[in-house]
Amino acid sequence: MGGDYGPSVIIPAAISALQQHPDLYVYLVGPQQELQPYLKNTQSYGDRLQVQHASEVIGMSERPSAALRRKPDSSMRKSLELVRDSKADACVSSGNTGALMALATVLIGTLPGIERPAITAELPNRKGSVTNMLDLGANIDASAEQLSSFAVMGHVLSELVDGIENPRVALLNIGEETIKGRDSIKLAGDMLSNQSQIDYVGYIEANEIYDGSVDVIVCDGFTGNNVLKACEGITRFLYDQLKTEFSSGLWSRAVSALVWPLLKRFQRRINPDQYNGASLLGLREIVIKSHGSADSNATVFAINKAITEIERQVPQAIQDRVAQILLSADNEE
């Protein structure tokens, strides 16, 4: 029921995912009477596509505290309860990010050794691979210990999902010199420098995010969310400017006919839809946040991300690695 378009986008995406994955089962959670008009001609999926009724919906602008207290039968809560109760392996939501994070933390809980979950997403880079960046909005501020735990979680995700051996981890900062930045960043840098199980390479600046020099970028949620939104805006601006230039005159249109295939490849390469689906790392179960403005194609990417994390058992892997690191730290003391 979340996002800008609700079931008109979510349900076609779920059906597409069912077609792609013969072993997939999907619960559609929301007011049954509102979902039924979108479910015509879906009988062939049988019990692979089920409606779970929920009488309430959390609005995109509602405060997380209100969502926790006042809507016990919301579609978001019901979805997370299915995961908590082992009836589903993952939850995918396009709804209110703050409410999703708050409900997931309360209902599902964080992994041992993880104080706060973090939102992470993949960004394309110049080398043709992806860079994981976290936190992207779950924690407005973050302590050195939290930044350090984000680094561990990003490291494990990059290893398991992206197949990168010994991922390079960096802290986002206003300069590469060790004397620069907030105290929390400098202390986190010291902590990660002494962590032998993570390849910490130091600070990275915002103009290096897309160059592929690192595999994981760590920051607080306020910084990460602003950087991500700015990057999305610049991407749209550049693509729109290119289209305007190539349609501004007869000669430009003639040239555009020749270079249009290149432009389309460029558009596909930077299209944020194919990177849709942010993981709420640090929870005991898998929760994926889809962009509120995502269309059906982009929502399928979020569902596929959830499937990948299920197959790779990401929460368990993070728990095991955090335990190893804590044990290693105790032995060093």
C-alpha positions in Angstrom: 0.0 0.0 0.0 3.0 2.3 0.2 4.9 4.6 -2.2 3.4 7.0 -4.7 1.3 4.5 -6.5 0.4 1.7 -4.0 -1.1 -1.5 -5.4 -1.3 -0.3 -9.0 2.5 -0.7 -9.1 3.2 -3.2 -6.3 0.9 -5.9 -7.6 2.1 -6.0 -11.2 5.6 -6.1 -9.9 4.8 -9.1 -7.6 3.2 -10.9 -10.6 6.3 -10.2 -12.7 8.5 -11.6 -9.9 6.3 -14.7 -9.7 6.8 -15.3 -13.4 10.6 -14.9 -13.1 10.9 -17.2 -10.0 8.8 -20.4 -10.1 9.7 -21.2 -6.5 8.6 -17.8 -5.2 5.5 -17.2 -2.9 4.2 -13.7 -2.3 1.9 -12.3 0.3 0.1 -9.0 -0.7 -0.7 -7.2 2.5 -3.4 -4.5 2.6 -7.1 -3.8 2.7 -8.5 -6.8 0.7 -11.3 -4.8 -1.0 -8.7 -2.4 -2.4 -6.4 -5.2 -3.7 -9.0 -7.3 -5.4 -9.5 -5.1 -8.5 -5.8 -5.7 -9.4 -6.0 -9.5 -9.0 -8.1 -10.4 -12.0 -6.7 -13.3 -14.0 -4.2 -14.4 -11.3 -5.9 -17.6 -10.3 -3.2 -19.6 -12.1 -0.7 -18.7 -9.4 -2.8 -20.6 -6.8 -1.3 -20.3 -3.3 1.8 -18.7 -4.6 0.0 -15.3 -4.5 -2.0 -14.7 -1.3 -3.8 -11.7 0.1 -3.2 -10.9 3.8 -5.9 -8.5 4.9 -4.9 -5.4 6.9 -7.5 -2.8 7.7 -5.1 0.1 8.2 -2.4 1.9 6.1 0.5 4.0 7.4 0.7 7.3 5.5 3.9 8.4 3.9 4.1 11.5 6.2 3.1 9.9 9.4 5.5 10.0 12.4 7.1 6.7 13.2 6.0 7.0 16.8 2.4 7.3 15.7 2.7 4.4 13.4 4.0 2.3 16.3 1.2 3.2 18.7 -1.9 3.9 16.8 -2.1 1.4 13.9 -1.9 -2.1 15.2 -3.5 -3.5 12.0 -1.5 -1.6 9.4 -0.3 -3.3 6.3 3.3 -2.5 7.2 3.1 -4.0 10.6 1.3 -7.1 9.3 4.0 -7.6 6.7 6.8 -7.4 9.2 4.8 -9.8 11.6 4.8 -12.4 8.8 8.6 -12.2 8.7 8.9 -12.2 12.5 6.6 -15.3 12.7 8.6 -17.2 10.0 5.7 -17.2 7.6 7.7 -15.1 5.1 11.5 -14.9 4.5 11.6 -11.2 3.7 9.5 -8.0 3.6 9.6 -5.5 0.7 8.0 -2.2 1.3 7.7 1.1 -0.6 6.1 2.8 2.4 7.2 5.4 5.0 10.9 4.8 5.6 10.9 6.0 9.2 7.9 3.9 10.1 9.4 0.8 8.4 12.7 1.2 10.3 10.9 1.8 13.7 8.5 -1.1 13.3 11.2 -3.5 12.0 13.5 -2.6 14.9 10.7 -3.2 17.5 9.1 -6.3 15.9 12.1 -8.1 14.4 15.0 -6.7 16.5 18.6 -6.1 15.7 21.4 -8.7 15.6 23.6 -9.3 18.6 26.4 -6.7 18.6 24.5 -4.3 16.3 23.1 -1.3 18.1 21.3 0.3 15.2 20.2 -0.9 11.7 21.4 1.0 8.6 20.0 1.6 5.2 22.3 0.6 2.4 22.0 0.7 -1.4 24.1 -0.1 -4.4 25.6 2.7 -6.5 27.1 2.2 -10.0 30.7 3.0 -10.4 33.2 3.8 -13.2 34.6 0.3 -13.2 31.3 -1.3 -14.2 30.6 -2.8 -10.7 28.7 -1.4 -7.8 29.6 0.4 -4.5 27.5 -0.2 -1.4 26.8 3.0 0.6 25.4 3.2 4.1 23.7 4.7 6.1 21.3 6.4 3.7 18.8 7.8 6.2 18.0 5.5 9.1 20.3 7.3 11.6 20.5 11.1 11.3 23.6 11.0 13.5 25.9 8.1 14.2 28.5 7.4 16.9 31.9 6.0 16.1 30.8 2.6 17.3 27.8 2.7 15.0 29.9 3.8 12.0 32.2 0.9 12.7 29.3 -1.6 12.8 28.0 -0.2 9.5 31.4 -0.9 8.0 31.2 -4.5 9.1 27.7 -5.0 7.7 28.7 -3.3 4.4 31.8 -5.5 4.2 29.7 -8.7 4.6 27.0 -7.5 2.1 29.6 -6.7 -0.5 31.2 -10.1 -0.1 28.0 -12.1 -0.2 25.8 -10.3 -2.7 28.4 -8.7 -5.0 30.9 -11.5 -4.8 33.8 -9.1 -4.0 36.7 -10.8 -2.1 38.1 -8.7 0.7 36.0 -5.5 -0.1 37.7 -2.1 0.4 35.9 0.0 3.0 36.1 3.8 3.4 34.6 6.5 5.6 33.0 9.5 3.8 34.6 12.7 5.0 35.4 16.3 3.9 39.0 15.4 3.2 41.4 12.5 3.1 43.7 13.8 5.9 43.3 12.1 9.2 42.9 15.4 11.1 39.7 16.4 9.2 36.1 15.6 10.0 33.9 15.1 13.0 35.3 13.5 16.1 33.0 10.5 15.5 34.4 9.9 12.0 38.0 10.2 13.3 37.4 7.8 16.1 35.6 5.4 13.8 38.7 5.6 11.5 41.0 4.7 14.4 38.7 1.7 15.3 38.6 0.4 11.8 42.4 0.8 11.3 42.8 -1.6 14.2 40.4 -4.1 12.7 42.4 -6.8 10.9 39.3 -8.5 9.4 38.2 -5.5 7.4 40.2 -3.8 4.6 39.8 -0.3 5.8 41.4 2.2 3.3 40.8 5.5 5.0 38.6 8.5 4.1 36.9 9.1 0.8 35.5 12.4 -0.5 32.1 12.8 -2.2 33.6 13.4 -5.6 35.1 9.9 -5.5 31.9 8.0 -4.7 31.5 6.8 -8.3 35.1 6.1 -9.3 35.2 2.5 -8.0 38.2 2.9 -5.8 36.3 1.4 -2.8 33.5 -1.2 -2.5 31.8 0.1 0.7 31.3 3.8 1.8 30.2 4.5 5.3 28.6 7.6 6.7 25.8 8.8 9.0 22.2 8.8 7.6 21.9 12.6 7.3 25.0 12.8 5.1 24.2 9.7 3.1 20.6 10.6 2.3 21.6 14.1 1.1 24.4 12.7 -1.0 22.1 10.1 -2.6 19.3 12.6 -3.4 21.8 15.0 -4.9 23.3 12.3 -7.1 19.8 11.3 -8.3 19.0 14.9 -9.1 22.3 15.4 -11.0 21.7 12.2 -13.0 18.2 13.3 -14.1 19.5 16.8 -14.9 22.3 15.5 -17.1 20.1 13.1 -19.0 17.4 15.8 -19.6 20.0 18.2 -20.8 21.4 15.7 -23.3 17.9 15.1 -24.7 17.3 18.8 -24.9 20.5 19.5 -26.8 20.0 16.6 -29.3 16.4 17.9 -30.1 17.2 21.6 -30.3 17.6 21.8 -34.1 17.7 20.0 -37.4 21.4 19.3 -37.2 21.2 18.2 -33.6 18.3 15.8 -34.4 20.2 14.3 -37.3 23.2 13.7 -35.0 20.9 12.3 -32.3 19.7 9.6 -34.7 23.3 8.4 -34.9 24.1 8.5 -31.2 20.7 7.5 -29.9 21.8 3.9 -29.2 24.7 5.2 -27.2 22.4 7.5 -25.2 20.0 4.7 -24.5 22.9 2.5 -23.2 24.1 5.5 -21.1 20.5 5.9 -19.7 20.3 2.2 -18.8 23.7 2.3 -17.1 22.8 5.2 -14.8 19.0 4.4 -14.5 18.4 4.3 -10.7 15.6 1.8 -11.2 18.0 -1.1 -11.6 19.6 -0.2 -8.3 16.3 0.1 -6.5 16.0 -1.7 -3.2 17.8 -0.6 0.0 18.6 -3.2 2.6 17.9 -2.5 6.2 21.0 -4.1 7.5 21.5 -5.1 11.1 18.1 -6.6 11.6 17.5 -10.3 12.5 15.5 -10.8 9.3 15.5 -9.3 5.7 13.7 -6.1 5.1 14.0 -4.2 1.8 12.9 -0.6 1.3 11.8 0.2 -2.3 11.9 3.8 -3.5 8.5 5.5 -3.0 8.5 6.7 -6.6 9.5 3.3 -8.0 7.5 1.9 -11.0 6.7 -1.8 -11.4 10.1 -2.6 -13.1 12.0 -0.9 -10.4 9.9 -2.7 -7.7 10.9 -6.0 -9.3 14.5 -5.1 -8.7 13.7 -4.6 -5.0 12.0 -8.0 -4.9 14.9 -9.7 -6.6 17.3 -8.1 -4.1 15.2 -9.6 -1.3 15.5 -13.0 -3.0 19.2 -12.7 -3.3 19.6 -11.9 0.4 17.4 -14.8 1.3 19.6 -17.2 -0.8 22.8 -15.8 0.6 21.5 -15.8 4.2 22.8 -12.2 4.8 21.5 -11.6 8.4 23.1 -14.9 9.6 26.4 -14.0 7.8 26.5 -10.6 9.4 25.8 -12.1 12.8 28.6 -14.6 12.4 31.1 -11.9 11.2 30.2 -9.5 14.0 30.7 -12.4 16.5 34.1 -13.1 15.0 35.2 -9.5 15.2 34.0 -9.1 18.8 35.8 -12.3 19.7 39.0 -11.1 18.0 38.8 -7.7 19.8 38.4 -9.5 23.2 41.4 -11.7 22.5 43.5 -8.7 21.5 42.6 -7.0 24.8 
